[in-house]
Structures are given as C-alpha cells and as structure tokens.
Amino acid sequence: MAVIWPTLSRIKSPLTIICRRCGNQAVWPRDKAIISLGGHTQPHTIRAKLRCSRRGARGPEGLIETDAVL
C-alpha cells in the first residue's frame, strides 16, 4: 500500500510553529501557511523553510517544530 504524505493543503487547523532554541511560538492561519509555504509542501520540508524571528534558528538542525491537525 502506498503512503500518502500529508501536505499543507490538507491541514484543517492553524499551523503552530515553535522554536526549540528559545520557545518563540507563532500560529499561522491555514490560508497564510498555504500562501507563504505552498499548498503542496510536505510537513518534513516545512521546517527547512522557516526561521525563528527572535533568535534566527532554522529548521534543518531540528530547532523548529511545527504542528497542525490533518
């Protein structure tokens, strides 16, 4: 059976973005997340596109966490 990876166009809630380095948190409405990051973006690639506005941490090092209801 094929695994279908979720995309931002399938989320049903706002996107929560948390910096693990400093605890900074942002909540983006679903529409803003889709416009800013692309509706076909997969969750594992979202973190690489984000940077903490307070400390500048980036996602590839595992410093940015995201959460949304699919």
N, C-alpha and C positions, 0 to 999 in steps of 0.2 A: 504494500500500500504506500502510495506517495505521501510525503509530509508536505502540508501546505503551510508555508511560513506566513505569519500574520504581517500585515502592512498597516501603515498609519490610516489608510482609507477605511480600515475595518474596525478601528477603535470606537468605543461607544461612550467614552468619558474624556474629560480633560487629560492632558499629558502632564504628569508631575516629573519635574527634573530636579535632582538633588546632587549637590557637590559633596562627595565623601570627605574631601580635604577640610572644608570649613563649615559645612552644614547649610550653606546657602540653598534656598529652595525657590523654585518658580513653578507656577501652574499655568500652562498654556491651554486656552480653549481648543477643542478639537480642530476647528477651522484654521486657527493660527498655526497649529502644528503641521497641518496638511499643506498650507500655503508656504510656510517657511522651510519645511524639510522635504516636501514631496509626498504625495499620496501613496506612492509605490515603495517608499522607504521601509526597509525591514528593521525591526527593533534592534538587532545586533549592530546595525550601521548607524543608528541614531546617535549613539554616544560619541562616535568619531566626528560628528558634525557639530557638536556642542562645546561651548567653553563657558566656564563659570565667570559670571560678570564681576564677582568680588575678588577672586584670587587667581583667575586665569587658568585653572586646571582644565585639562582636556580629557575626553573620554577614553582614548585608546589605552591609557595607563590604568583603566578601571576606576578612575576618580569620579566619573559622572554616572549616576544611576537614573534610570527612567522607569516610570510605572504608568499603566493605563489599563482600563478594562476593555477586553475584546468582546 
